Every structure is written in structure tokens, then in C-alpha cells.
Amino acid sequence: MGRHYIPLTIPFGLKELWNEWNIRGPILFSLWLQIVLIFMAPLRKSTRATWVISLIWYAYLLADVTANFALGLISNGQQRNQSNNPESKPKESSDLLAFWAPVLILHLGGPDTITAFSLEDNQLWKRHLLLLIYQVATVFYVFSQSLPNENLWIPTVLMFIAGIIKYVERTVALNLASLDKFLDSMLKQPDPGANYAMLMEEYAFRKEAELPARLIPMPGPDAELETSDVPTEGNNLNNLDVVHYAFKYFQVFKGLVVDLIFSNRELYESRKFLIGKTAEEALRIIEVELNMIYDALYTKVEVVNSIAGYIFRFIAFGLVFATLGLFYFQAKKDEYHGVDIRITYTLLLGAIALDVISFLMLISSDWIFASIGPHSLWAALFCNFLALKKPRWHPCKCKIKDSDSEKNNAKHHVLANPLVCRRWSGSVPAHNLISSVIRKNTMPIEDSVDKRMSKASSFIRSIQKTPVFGKFPMPIKDFVDKLTYVSSEPFTWELWEFIFGEQKAKSEFADTPESAQWVSSARGDWVLADHSKLLKYVTDVQYDESLLLWHIATDLCYNTEVMDSSYREFSKILSD
């Protein structure tokens, strides 16, 4: 007997819905993704919530895919417009499709708040350059198919130029943030300095220990460290002074991203500055400095925050605004469907709104405040605005017993700023090697940690024990393991005071290049001074092996120690 196949018929209503929205839907979805990214991407710095990071990641990946998919549909629609079959023609007119295509180029340029999700994305700037050329050619083809219709050709050209400017901004931002370009931007005139031999010895030591190191000359004493915008040394730094100092040291120590070794001059100045500041001042400067490093690597700020960037951004905004005016006053809108007119207004107003929001974010960023002189007429106003981002701490009970009372838990102070006013998450990610091997979670010391996460982790662990989990693809299993065994501890004020106190005490010994090298290369020599037999296990091995040994030893001591203390918990957090 022959096989009989039942033909699959798609309901007529579903076909009509697809014909109506197969182009309109992706275009509106692309605009929605741009809105999500411009508001959600900055939260990547201020929270460790998995759902937030996942939402940003999905939106980042879908933004390019959706815009490219919509461009392909528009190109296909233009081809069908040239056909003689009226049923195959799209619902939208040819010149309106050509007008929507440059808007997608604008979307491919992306918002200012995110250009890359990882450092590896910056290395792919050449691929984005090729995509730019390809998409420009696609839009030009779509536009040529709409001629000789002269209704929208001027607004289309204006939007086309604005889209190219935005896409070029993103490509240049990726190029500047690529590691090779990032390194080249720091190369100055060679200046070995007075302690060239010690510098080479430090370089040889790091190479022998298999640590990343590059020997690159840094700028001379009069090149970058002296600027009129940096306030003079003193106590009681105001909010604007903090940003100025952070920008000053960002220009120098961003070389850590590409494993540079700094000269004795940079090390001496940073040591002198560290000793003269309180723990609060140091933390505020460091968080602004790290925030600037993040912006330089993952956003458009290096491109936009320049004279050329301001000029091209003003041109792009003016072109979009002019396009809206031309469409409103000159376009013959009676030739189009009412829904298409509303979609067009949504796209244009959305593009203008995104530019305005980007501008407001830029002028409220630390990069603008770093260019304001300390004696400017606006300095007092900016200081008051920056006070909103100043770290605030509130007490939180933890599981450590207070030394004064066995009944009361000790209180730690955790970051209390709202998410929109934070420069960082205020938490420390942790992964315990032993816990991951035995498939057991470590318990957080802070009561503020959401207990629902512990229940979720327990549920995930029960799934991991089932035979079905073993058949999952490796990327899914890696993601589940990361979700289960990578925890997040609040970064307490007491922990920072402990870290800063230890660093400050050690920096006082590093008054010469020799002593600085001895302090920085120590692997626990001070702790094991009375246990010489154990020294060889951490000093006579590679650096990464020494770290693993200390990690395991800390975990063993933590679980065998009976008495609670803050130092015990600090050691555990830093070890993980």
C-alpha cells in the first residue's frame, strides 16, 4: 500500500496576518530592542542579577539579527514589487520600504550604552566594517528599486546618511576598544628611566612565573600626569575632585588591560597617593576609574566624547529631525496605509528619542565631569549632582556572631545606592573549587542574600543528578554549572577597610623598587614565616598552582575553624 500524505494547509487568516506584518513586525521589534539596550545595558555594571544580564545578552544578539533579517525582507519585498503578480506584492509601497531600510542601518549602529558584550567582540571590528559595506549596498539597491518615485527620496537620503554615521561610530568604537588598538593608543616616546635594570628584572620575573607581561614605555613625567583639571593634593576631596583623580589614573593604569608593566615613576606616584588617602576616598576614586575602563571597552564613549564625535552626532540628529519634518509636511501620506504612516512616525520619533536619551546620559556621565575644571562656575552644581552617585552603606545582619554578645549577629554595611545611581554592583562573584567538585553550594554569610536563590540552586542540583541532564549539550551544562556554583557575596564596607588597610600597610614597605618587587611577588611568606617547612609548597611552584593551593587551604581551614570572626569570612570571600 502506498503512503498517503495529508497536505498541510495554513489557515487563510494566518496567511493574511503574515502578509500584513512580516516586514512591519521585525522593524518594530528592532526598535524595541534598541529601547531595551539603551536602558538595560548600563545596569550590567550595577547588578549581578542573572536575569538582567541574560536579557541584555539576548537583546544584544537579537538586535543585529533582527535588523539584518528585516533588511532582507525589505529587499525581497522590493523584488516582488517589480513582479507582475499582484498577489505576491507586499502590502507596503516600494518607496516606503526604501524609506524604512535606512532606519534599520540606524539600528545596526546600536545605542551608545553598548557596542560589545565581551572583549572578543571588539576584535571583530573588521567583520562589522564588511557588514557595513554590505548593508549600505543593500539599502542602496532597495532605494534604487523605488525610483523614479520622487515622494520620499529626499527623506530617504537624509536618513541613509544618518544611519551610516551611526554604524561608522560603532565600528570605530569597536576598533578603538580592540586590544591591539588599545595598546597602540598608549605608546609614547621611549623613556627607560633611571631604573631600567630593575624594570627588566621585574619583566623577567613575570615571564618566568608565566604571568602576562608586556614591556611598553609609558609617557614621560610631563606628558599625561600633569593637567590643569586635576586638583592639588589635599584632604577632604569633593565629588568633582574624585572624578578628576579617577580620570587622571585611568589614563595611566588602563594599561593593565593589556598587561603593561609600569615604570617606577607611576608606581611611586600611585603609592604616594594611596598612602595619603582614606579608605572611602580610595574606593570612590577606584570605582570611577573602573567605570571609565568599562565605558572605554564596551560603549561608544571614546568616539562620542570628542570634537569629531560631537559634530557627527549633531549632524546625525539634525538629519533625523529634518527627515521627520519632511515626512510630516511634504510627503503625500494619502498614498500609504494608515498603519504604515503610524509605524513611520514611531520609527522617526523613536530615533529622535533615543538620540536625546543618549545625549542626556552622556552629559551626566563621569567623562563630562572630568573635563570640568575644579574652579569652574558649574563646579558646585556638578558636585551636587555627583553626590547622587556617592556610595551609601546600610547595616545588614550576617551569620557571624558579635564578639560582644553571643546572641547578636554582627552587622556589616552593604552598598545601598539605587541601581540607577550605582557605578558597580557592590558584590563579589565567587566560585569554590571544592564545592563544585562535590556538587554542594557554599552558604552566603550575609542575610541579605535572597533565600530564593538557594532554593533555586537546590532545584537545579536535583536536576543535575538525573540521567537526562547527562544528555544535555555541553554549553547548556556549562551554563547550568555556572548558574549553580558561581555565587555572589555582597561587598561590605568592612571587607574594603580590611583590603585597603592591608594594601596600605604593604605599600609603606615598598619605598624602593627592590622592596616593591619583594612585596608584590610575595605568595604568603609573611603568613608562613613561622612554618618554614610549608613555604616550599607555595614558593617553589608556578603562580597559578600557588593560587590553587592557597584556595584549597583556605577552604579547609574555614570549615575546620570553630570560632567565628570577620577575618575568617573575609579570607573565604577573597579566596573564592
Secondary structure, 3 states (H helix, E strand, C coil): CCCCCCCCCCCHHHHHHHHHHCCHHHHHHHHHHHHHHHHHCCHHHHCCCHHHHHHHHHHHHHHHHHHHHHHHHHHHHHHHHCCCCHHHCCCCCHHHHHHHHHHHHHHHHCCCCCCCCCHHHHCCHHHHHHHHHHHHHHHHHHHHHHCCCCCCHHHHHHHHHHHHHHHHHHHHHHHHHCHHHHHHCCCCCCCCCCCHHHHHHHHHHHHHCCCCCECCCCCCCCCCCCCCCCCCCCCCCCHHHHHHHHHHHHHHHHHHHHCECCCHHHHHHHHHHHHCCCHHHHHHHHHHHHHHHHHHHHCCHHHHCCHHHHHHHHHHHHHHHHHHHHHHHCCCHHHCCHHHHHHHHHHHHHHHHHHHHHHHHHHCCHHHHHCCCCCCCCHHHHHHHHHHHCCCEEEEEEEEECCCCCCCEEEEEEECCCHHHCCCCCEEEEECHHHHHCCCCCCCCECCCCHHHHHHHHHHHHHHCCHHHHHCCHHHHHHHHHHHHEEEEECCHHHHHHHHHHHHHHHHHCCCHHHHHHHHCCCCCCCCCCCHHHHHHHHCCCHHHHHHHHHHHHHHHHHHCCCCCHHHHHHHHHHC
